[in-house]
Amino acid sequence: MIIAEDGSYIHWLAVDIHLDIAAFLSVIEPAAKQKFAAIKLKHDHIFGQAIASLRKQHQLRQSDIIAGLPPYKHTSYG
């Protein structure tokens, strides 16, 4: 386990998990979980709009972008 120099997150190397304070608060405070979920939803919406705008600007379809990605390889830790 590694704690970031600035204390912003904990990293478990063996399973490549990063946990920040939001992750811990989400478990112990339902209101915090809702707040962080709302923030993530807004971020995802804005990010999606930006990607869609970029695609349209370059006349790309979603399938054009996905087709250019390397195949996903799931890594099992055990």
C-alpha positions, 0 to 999 in steps of 0.5 A: 500500500502506498499513500500519496505524498500529498495524502490525497489517496491510498494506492493498493499496488497488488490490485491497482486500486486508488481510494481518495477521501470521497471513496471513504466518505461515500461508504460512511455518509449517505449524503456524501455518496449522493453529493459525489454521485451528482458531481460525477454525473455532471462531469460525465455529462459535460465530458460526453458533450465535449466528445460529441462536439469533437466528433461532429467537428471532425465528422466522426461517428462513435463507431469510428472512434471505438473501431480505432481503440485497441481490444480491451484485455481484462486482467485478473488478480488472484 
